[in-house]
């Protein structure tokens, strides 16, 4: 691994007399504890060290270890130079103790018999020629400049297997030691090995040069993935699952009954904002946009049309007289097809702004100019509204009027979060139906994903698309080659441009937050179910701010490498969200839309009272509620239900992790 120190296999050499066992290399009076014989032996090693390197470091990978950088401590402490010395690990030959030489360049891949033979031959050659190695090196050679090394006459070991083999081929002692036949065979074999390596196109080359070629060619369709989008989208999915399973435990993590903003209320706008962000990045054809829209709408009808099996009765089927037309995926399909269609226009920015303005004007006109007429409920009873204009309450409002006229009251959601208001619930903001609640509390007269509110949702999607367009413009500037501007829309961003983009995003978020504050101060409620402009602006500000934070902290699309340590830490923290974001639709279908629960419900136990106990219910009741205690006014098992929801979130995070690890993605 390039960021780790390689393993060495040091060879220690000393010479002992047969009769007396005396160490012929040891002299206690010498500064290094070596005899004249030992110095001559060391000089012979240094003389032939380049040739020895070919045998002691016999693979291409061996030379990845013989570098200065790489270890976590800052140095590899691998030898690089034809030098010797005392306890100095930058030398190739070290004297760790009196009377002993340590050859430090060898690694575990060498043949000990060949290396030992060549080391002995080189040492004996030094003794025979009465060579001297010169003064020992005690300084850290890693910190020396090349000029200092040249001035001191210090030579470097071969840098590659190719250099080492050529040194071995030209060394007469190596030829004599190995014998001509084996010497030539070794040289031919290693030359071919080196040539094969040079001819091989590595993954590093592909990643570096083919990627650049793809980046430089706009026709390639290459686009580095915008990881921040996946992170924010993954956060929204996991938060949606947490709210869906644990929202009844604590009101702080549940949707607002009507006016107001909780953490759960940002899930839907986060989704739509990310849908808008992805549209300019994906660049789908009109045909693919149409097919994706139909697929999303059909999937929404399947999941939220009202036909999934009931948890208790296990009855299922779609009553076409009561089929719910609106839904989360249906709203996403509507916003997607409008924004994607507008993006095909040549002046896309102006067209997107015009779409947002038109949608917001239509919302204002529809909300404040429409008379809220009285209506009858499905279960009996009627609600009197008196034809008032601009009503924003849960009982009478323009959104309900349009939903009932466009879809019919039978095709709306059977209930709503407004059932948790104080007028409807004894334990508001939780759900405990009052006996004396007014008729409208029974719900069914307003769809939370209805028509008028979807105009506000469309504005949120447009804002996401505009933020993405800003990213595209940033990608198209900031690069220069020989002083000339280079327009490469697919590449990452240089530091200066990244900072400018983040400042623009934060600035836009601040403006949206100010707009939301002004609208709220003017009397407009922050209401998700009506998707008021104040709510749309505030939610978009939060989403854009979150996106900017993730983008900045993770160094997303940064052309610099390697990333800062803080960016590495941030990426590790956000990694679970990124993996969930890669399979956001699949986890929505399996987790939020209860498809996985339905599969598990196929196996159940019949209880003594004739009921049916499935795996999910059994886990909630017999595992969590039995062992975890803590209650609220509305929920006797609040702590247990919250823990169950957190466990479900962790479960789906693990599922997403595994799916991403195997590169299994489900997209429409």
N, C-alpha and C positions, 0 to 999 in steps of 0.2 A: 504494500500500500504506500502511496506516495507521501502520505503524511505521518508515516511511522518509521522508526529506526529499523534497518534490516538486521538480520542475525549474522553474527560472525562465528568462525570456527578457528580460533587462534592456534597456531602451532608453536609450542615451546621447545627450545633447543638448548641442550647442555652436553658437554663431553666429559665422560668419566673414564679413568684408567681401569683396565680389567683387574689388575692385581690388588691395588690399594683402594679402589673405589673413590679415588681423589678426583674432584671436579677440576678438569684442566682449564675450565673457563673462569674459575673463581680466583680473585686476588683481592683480599680485604684491604690492601693498601691503596688500591685504585679508587678514584672518585666514584666510578660506577660499579666497582667490584669486579672488573673484568681483567683477564690476562691479555698479554700481547697476542696470544693465539686466538682468543675470543674476538679481539678487534679485527684480526685478519679474516676470521670466519664471517664476521658481520660485514666487512668490506666486500667480500665475495658475494654475499647476498644482495647488497646494494648494487653491485655491478650488474648482476643478472636479474634484478627485481622486475623490470618490465616483462622479460620472458617468463619469469615465474608466475606473473599475474595471469597469463593465459591459462595456466593449469590450475592455479589456486582460485581463480574466479572464472569458471569455464562457461558461464551462460550469459546470454544477453541481459537478463534481469540482474545478474551479479553487480553490474555497474550502476544500477539504480540506487545501490547502497553506498557507493563510494562518492558521496556528495556532502557538501557542508550542511545544507538545510534538510529538514524533514522530521526531526524528533520534536516531541512536545517540550523538551527542555531548551530548544533553540539550536543545538548541534547534534549531529549523528555520532560524533566521535569516531567516525570511520576514517582510516588512513587515506591520504590523498597524495602524499609526497614521498620521494625517494630519499628518506632521511631516517635517522635513528636518534635515540636519546633516552633519558631516564623515564620517570613516570609521567610521560607526556603522550597523551593518547592521540595527538595529531600526527605522530610519527608512524611510519609503516613498521619499524622495528623498535620495540620498547624493551628496556631493561627493567623488569619488574622487581628483580632481586639480584644480589651479587651472584655471578656465575651462570646466568640464564638469559637467553634471548627469546623474545616473543615476536613471532611474525604475525601481524595483525590484519593483513589484507584478505586472508582466505575466508571463504564462506562455506556453509554446510554442503554445498553441491559439489565440492571438489573430490577427486579420487585421492585418498591419503597415501597410497603407494606411489603414485606418480609425483605428487608434490614432495613427499619425503625424499624421493630419489633425486629430484632436481635441486632441492634445498641442500642436501648433503654434497652434491656435486659442486654447487655454487660456492658453498663454504670452504670446501677443500681447495677449490680453485683460488680463492682468496688467500688461503694459507700457503699454497704452493708459490704464488706470486708475491707473497709478503705484502699484501695490500693494506692500506690504512683507510678507515672510513672518514677521517677528518673529525672536526670537533662535533660533539653531540648537540642536538637542538633541544633547548629547554623552553622555548617560547611557544605560544599558541599560534600555530601557523594559519589557523582559520581566519584570523583577524588581519593578516598581512595582505597588503595590496600586491598585485602582480608585479609592479615595479620593484617592490622590496624583495620579492622572491627571486626575480631575475638578477638583482644586484647581489644577492647572497649565493647565486648559483644553484638554487634549489630547483630540482626538476620534479615534474608532476608524473604520477602514475598514468598508465593508459586510461583514457576516458571511456573507451568502448571496447567491446569484445574484438572488433575489427582491428583497432590499434594494438591490442595485446597480442593477437595472433600474428600480426606482422612483426612485432618485436620478437616473438618466439621463433618465427621462421628465419630471421636473420641472426639468431644467436647460435654460434658454433658449439658452445657448451651444451645447449639444449639438444642439438642434433647428435652430438657424441653420446650424451646420456641416454637418450631414447633409442638411438640407432637410426640410421637413415630411413629405413622402411617405415618404422612406426612414427618417426618425426614427420615425414612427408604425408603419411596417412592422416595424422592428427591435424596438420596444417590444412590439408585439402578439406577434411570434414568440417573444421571450424570456419573456414572461409565460405563454404557452401551454406553453413548455418547462418552466418552473418549476412550473406547475400539474400537468403530467404527472408530474413527479418527486414532487410531494406526494401524488398519487393512487396512485403505485406502491408496492406492498407489497414491501419489500426482503427479502433473505435474512436480514439482521440482525434485522429485526422478527419474521420467522418464528421464527428461532432463539431470540430472547429472549422474545417474548410467547406464541407458540403453545406453546413448550416449557413455560413456566410454567403455561399453562392445562392442558396435558396432565399436568403434575406435580400440579396442584391437584385434578385430577379422577381419583379412584382407578379409575373405570370405563374410563379411556383405555388402561390396560394399559401405560403408559409406565414404563420403568425404565432409568435411566442404567446403562451397562454397567460391570460390576465388572472393571476392567482388570487388577487384581492377580491375579485368578484366571487370566486368559489368560496372563499372564507366567509364573506358576509352572507352569501346564500346558504351555506352550511349552518351558520349561526341561526338563521331564520328557521330552517327546518327543525333543528333540535329544540329551539324555543317553542315552536308550534306543537311538537310532540309533548313537551313538558306542560304547556298550558292545557292541551287537550286532556291529558291524563291527571294532572295535578291541580288544575285551576280551581276545582271545587274545594280544595283544602284551604287555600288562603286567597283572599280577594286581591292581594297585592300582585299575584301572578295570573290573575284571571282578566278577561276582557272587561272593560268598563260597561256597566249596565246601560248607560246612555251617554251623557256628557262626561268628559274627562279623558285622561290618558294614563294608561298603565304600561308596563313593559310588554304585556301581551298585545297591546294595540299597535305596536310597531311591526309585528310579524308580516301582516298582509302588505303594507306599503314597502317593506324591505323586499319582499318577493317581486312586486311589480316594478320597483325601481331597478332591481337586478335584471328583470326581463328587458326593460328599456336599455340598460347598459349593454346587454348581449346582442341586441339587434344590429347596431352598426358593426360590431366585431365579427358577427357570423357571416353577414353578406350572403344571405340565401336568395335563390331565384324566386320570382313571383309564384311559380308552380309549387316550389317547396314551401313557401309561406302559406299558400292556400291549403296544402295537404296537412301541414302542421297545425293550422288553425282548426281544421275539421277533426283531426285526431284528438286535440286537446278538448274540444267541445264534447265530442262523443265520449271520451274517457270521463269527463266531468259528469255527464248524464248517467253513466254507468255507476260511478262511485257515489254521487250525491243525489241521484234521482229518486231515491226512496225505496230501493228494492233489495238492499242487503239484508241478510238474515238478522233477526232480532236476537239479542243476547239471551233472552229468557224463553221465548216461545219457539225460536228457531224457524219461524216462518219467513219466507222470502218470496220475492216476485214484484213486478212493477205494475202498479195500478195506473194505467195511462190517464185516468181521470184525475189522478193526484200527482202525476209525475212533476217533480220539481225542475223547472227550466233553468233557474239561476244556480250558481255555485262558484266555488273558488276557481276551479279550472276553466269554467265557462267565462268568468270575468277575465282571467288571464288570456284566454283565446281572443276575446273581443279587443282588449288593449293591445295585444300583440299584432293582430292583423291590421289595425288602424295605424299604429306607429311604424310597422314594417312597410306598409303600403306608402305612407307619406315619405319614408326614407328613400324610396326609389326616385323621388322628384330630384331634379338637378340641383335646385337651391334647397337642399334638405334642411339646413338650419332654419331658414326663414319659414319653410313649410311646417316644421315641427313647432316653432313658436306660434305660428298662426293656428295650428291645431289645438294647442294648449289654451290659447286665448278663446277660441271658439267654444271649446268644451266648457271652460269656466263661465263664459257668458251664458251658455245654455243652462248650466247649473243654476246660476243666479236667477235667470228668467223663470226657469221651471220651479225653483224653490220659493220665490217671493211673489210670483204673479199667479200661481195656480191656486185655485180655491180648494180647500180640503172639505169635500162633501161627506155627508154621513154614509155609512156602509153597514152591511150585515155580515156577521161572522158565520163561519161554517157550522159551528156547533150550536148555533142559535144565539139570539140576541143581536143587538145593533149598537153602533157607536155613533153618537151625534157630534158632528164637528161644526155645523153652522155655516159652512162655506167661507171660513176665514182664510185670509191670505198670509203667507209667510210663516205658517206654523212650523215649529221645530221640535215639538214634543213627541213622545212615543205614541200618544193616542191619535193625534191628527198631524199629518205632515204631507208635503207634496210628494215625497218619495213613495209613500204607500199608495197614493192616488195613481201614480204612473205604473207601479207594479201591478196593482189590481186591474188596471185597464189594459195593459199590454199582455200580461200573462194569465190573468184570472186568479182570483183569490185561492182557488183550489190548487194552483201550481206554485204557490209560494212556500217558503220554509215554514214548517208547522209551529215553530216557536222562535224566540229571540232572547238576546241577553237582557232586554228591557224587562223580562219577567222577574229579574232580580232587584228591581227598584223597590223602594220602600212602600209604594202604593200597592205592589203586587206580592211582596215577600215579607214575612215576619222577621227574617234574619238578614235583611239587606246589608251589604251587597251580595250575600249568598242567596241561594234559591230555597225558600221555604214558603210555598204557596199559602196565601191568606184565604180564609173562608169568605171574607167580605170583599175580596178584590174585585175591581171593576171588570167588565166583560173584556175590554181590550187586553187585559193581562194574560188572557188565554193564548194570545199570539195568533200568528197566521195571517196577519193583515199587512205585513211588511217583510220583505226579504232582505237580509243583511248584505247580499250581493246583488241588489236590485239595479234597475236601469239608471235612475237619476244619480245614485251614488257611484255608479260605474263611470260617469262622466268625470267625477273627481278623481277616481282611480286612473283614468286615462291621462290626466294631467301629471300624476306621479310617474307614470310610465314614460311620458314625454320628457320629464326632467331627467330621468335616468339616461335616456337616449342622448340628450344634450350634453350630459356629463361625459358620456362615451365619445361623443364627437369632439369634445375638448381634448380628450386623450389622443384621438387620432390626429388632430392638428399638432399636438405636441410631438408626436412621433415623426411628423413630416418636416421637422426643422431641428436645428441645433447641431447638425453634423457638417463638417467641412473637410474637404480633401484638397491639399495644396492651396488653401485659401478660398476655394470655391465651395459654395453651398451644395450639400448632397441631400436630396430628398429621398428618404427611404422610409416609407410609411410602416413597414413591417418590423423594424428593428426596435430594440429597447431604447431607453432614454438616458442621455448624459445627465450628470448631476445637476447642472444649472437648470435644465429644462424640467427635470423632475421636481425641483423645488418650486419653480414657477407654477407648475400644474397643481401641486399640493396647495400652494397659496391661493390659487384660483378656486379650487374646490372648497377650501375652508372659507374663503370670502363669500362664495355663493351660498354655502350653508348658513353663514352669519346673516346674509341678506334675507334668506328664506325664514330664518328664525325671527328676525325683526318684523317681517311681513306678518307672520303668524301672531306675534305679540300685538301688533297694531290691530289686526282683525279681531283678536280676542278682546282687546280693550274697547273696541267699538261695539261689542255686544254679540259677536258671532261665537257660538259654542265650538269647542273642540270635540268633534263627534265622529267616530269611526263609521257607525252604521249609516249616517247621512253623508259621510266623506266630505265634510265641510271644507272650504278653502283654507281655513285656519288649521284644520287637522292635516290636510294635504301638505301645506307648506312646512309645518313643524315636523311631520314624519319624514319628508324629503330632506330637511335639514339634518335630522338625526342620521339618516341613512348615508347621506353624502359625507357627513363628518366621520362616521364609522369607517366608510370606505377609504377616506383620506388617511385616517390613523393607521389602518392595516397596510395601506399602500406605502406609507412612509416608514413604518416600523419594520416591515419585512424586506425593504429595499426591492420591491416588486418592479420588474422591467428595468432594473439597474444594469447598465452595460459594464460596470466595474466588477472585477473578480479578483480575489474572492470577496464575498460580502463581509460587512463589518460583523464583529462578534455579537453586537446587540441585535442585528438583523437575523443572525443564525438562531439566537435564543427566541426571538419573536416568531420565527418560522416554526420552531419546535412547539411553541405554545399554540399556534394557530393550526398546526397540522391536522388535528382531528376535524376541525371545521372545514378545512380544505377538502379532505377526503369525502366528507358528507356532501359538500357542495358539488362534487363531481357526479354524484348520483342523487341529486336533490329530488328529481321527479319520482324515482323509484322508491325512495324512503318516504316521500309524501304518500304514495299509493299504499305502501305496505304498512306504514306506521300511523299516519294521520287518518287515512281513509279506512283503516281497520281491515285491509285485505289479509294481512298476516293473522290478525285475530280470528277472522272468519275461518281460515285454514285450521288454526288450532282448535276452534270450536267444534270441528268435525268429530273430535274425540271428547267424550264427556262421561260423567258419572250421574246416575239417577239417584237423587237424594230420597230420604225416607218420606218426605212430604210430596214426592212426585216431581220435584223440580229437577233441573239439569245443571250440573256443576262442571264447567269446562276448566281447562288448564289455567287460563288467564285469571278467571274469577277465583279459582282455588289458590293461586299464588297470592293474590291480593288479600283474600280473607284469612287463609290458614297460615300464611307465612308472614306477611307484613303486618296486618292488623292484629295478629295474635301476639307478636313479640315487640311491636313498636307502639308506644303510647304517647298521646298528646292530642288535644282536641281544641276546637274553636266552637263558637256559638252555633254555627251551622253544620259543623262536621265533627262527629265524635271520634273520627279516625283521621284527623287532618294530617298529623305527622306521618302516619303510616302511608297514607295516600300520596303524600309528597315524596316520601322515600321510594315508593313504587314507581312514581313518575320519573324520578332521577335514575332509578335502575333501568327503566325502559330507554331513557335517553342514552345511557352508557351502552346498553345492548345494541342500539341502532348505530352508535358511533363505532363500535367494534365491527358490526356488519359492514359499514361503509369502508372501514379500514381494510378489511379482507377483500372486498370487492375491488377497491383501488389497487391493492397489492397484486391481484390477478388481472387487473385491467379489464374488468367487466363493468361496462357502463350501459345504461339504458336511456336512450334519448329518443325524442320524437321529432 
